């Protein structure tokens, strides 16, 4: 709402004249029973024709409430509501609150803060209904500063203690990433509703804290089963947060249990839940289950199609991903920029260079989507993966946007695979300036030097890394077993069965040597002896996780691992051999993609 639209008492005093009482009562009655936004304007016009002044507050508050409340997802009621509000000489707190609510629930929440300022300037005191909508607007804007100001004002006015205000405060701090304050406020609430639990669960989920989501959900279920505590049954929103956490951790078993609970409660029919289930199964490497959920959905949104297109692409099913996109187009659905990222990713991993450029050009031509940096990154990966490193370098030079570190890192990775030293060093020079402390770049350049036989450069790079204080991010691997998630780190001996795990690793190493395995030590960026490097490789986190899984699961059971870093070349080779020797399917999700190991081969075709 613009300042010139604020109520003006002097210029609109005529609106205070006595209305036609019967017409006013009739108009209010019609508005109360009205069930669609298009019917509001005829009622409004009828009232004016029958003598009710345009800005009469008795009509305006009901009119504003109807306009805001009856708006559908595709409607923007606020221009109409704003014109009505501007005609009211002396709006009351109800009218101000309705306008704040309307803006807070609209795609443009910022004017809600302007309405609040007009409210304070007009000396209209906010009430307990004002602050939940104001805080909702701040949360939508991700404006922590404005949210803190509103919070302070609510405390000053004594309006911060209601359940509704507390819930929106928890939501605000959660979505803004201030999780300690959000959880503190949650803990201090004398009573909690389902919204309270959902707000803090969602905060942990969207901020990448899956362990906290699982811990809090268990606490919620314990409270639900206590007879002396308020009964709070999880709903679809609760379960979406839980499914997101399971997806993040690769906890397929827990996710399946959540799915069964949803089915039992009849919540599996919700579209948002269906989308979360597709994401869960795709991120756990179970594409068949993701497809099954998709096929069984009564209603599919663009998000549903996009989730499965992405899931198929990252799991190495590029052709199926493209087939699904064509089916989506036949359904006359309009893809988003995120959908096209999945399509380009699929082209890249299928080696379809010409097809990839065709889809890239169609983005703007057919759908009016302006390519962003992520789309350009897909094109660099497409060319680099196909061995067209020079074309990839030229593409970066002609990009309409400034290339970021991810773009140059993608090029460096391609150079390491295809042994393109000159262009690789150009990419490295860019990365040193953009992101000098990124250890992964040292690994990629070291791989490149090793691939072209420049071992002196490898040792020099290691020394440079040590002298510069660049430290490798600690790697960890997660594996789920019987609804518990176990974490392993390099050389970890904290597990209760560490002795058995390390004994099995020695057995594995012996069996792999018989298969012709020779350790690839070029990835070990430390100035230590070759034998020590082999030992360091043997105790990488994913190997500990694989050994643990081999110990604790029946022969033939698939092994699923989530790793926070890119899989190193030696562990990739070892996992291929283990899948063959032990006849296991091993599914590893690393930082960039999925690796489906089976019978000594990987779905990534040794390019990752």
Number of C-alpha atoms within 10 A of each C-alpha: 20 10 10 8 13 21 21 14 15 8 10 16 13 14 19 16 11 11 19 15 12 13 17 21 14 15 23 21 12 16 22 13 9 15 14 14 16 12 15 20 13 10 18 19 13 16 23 18 12 15 15 24 23 21 26 22 20 16 21 22 24 19 24 26 20 23 26 24 17 17 19 11 9 7 11 17 20 21 10 13 22 18 16 20 27 20 23 27 21 21 23 16 17 17 21 22 25 25 28 29 24 28 28 25 19 22 13 15 22 19 19 27 21 16 21 22 12 15 20 12 10 14 9 15 13 20 15 18 18 22 26 28 26 28 30 24 30 28 23 19 19 17 17 18 11 17 22 16 13 21 22 14 15 20 12 10 13 12 20 20 14 15 18 18 23 24 26 23 28 27 27 30 27 26 24 22 18 16 20 11 14 24 19 11 17 21 11 10 16 9 13 17 15 16 20 21 22 24 26 27 29 23 27 28 25 16 14 15 18 22 16 16 24 20 11 17 20 12 11 17 14 11 16 16 13 10 8 8 11 13 15 16 13 20 15 20 20 21 26 23 26 27 30 25 27 29 24 19 27 27 27 23 17 23 23 18 12 18 20 14 15 19 12 10 13 11 20 21 16 16 18 19 22 25 24 24 29 29 25 32 27 27 28 29 27 18 20 13 17 25 16 12 19 20 11 12 16 10 12 15 13 14 17 21 22 27 24 27 28 26 29 29 28 24 25 23 18 26 17 15 26 21 13 18 22 12 13 17 12 9 9 9 13 11 18 15 18 14 19 23 24 26 28 30 27 29 26 24 25 20 18 18 18 12 15 22 16 12 16 22 15 14 19 12 11 10 13 11 16 13 17 12 17 15 20 21 23 24 25 26 26 29 25 25 25 18 18 17 24 15 13 24 21 11 15 21 12 10 11 12 12 11 16 16 19 15 23 24 22 21 28 29 26 29 28 22 18 20 21 21 17 10 19 25 16 14 23 22 13 16 22 14 10 14 13 15 17 16 15 16 22 24 22 23 25 24 25 27 24 20 18 13 12 13 14 10 15 22 17 12 18 19 15 13 18 14 9 11 10 15 13 14 11 10 16 19 25 23 25 21 18 10 13 11 16 13 19 23 20 18 16 15 14 9 13 8 11 15 11 13 22 20 11 18 19 13 12 19 16 12 16 17 12 9 13 9 15 13 20 17 20 22 19 20 21 14 12 9 8 13 10 14 19 16 13 14 21 23 19 22 22 28 25 27 27 23 20 24 20 19 14 11 13 9 11 11 13 17 21 24 26 25 24 16 16 15 21 19 17 21 19 20 19 22 26 22 24 26 22 18 15 14 16 21 22 22 24 27 27 18 12 13 17 25 27 22 24 20 16 17 18 22 16 17 11 12 13 19
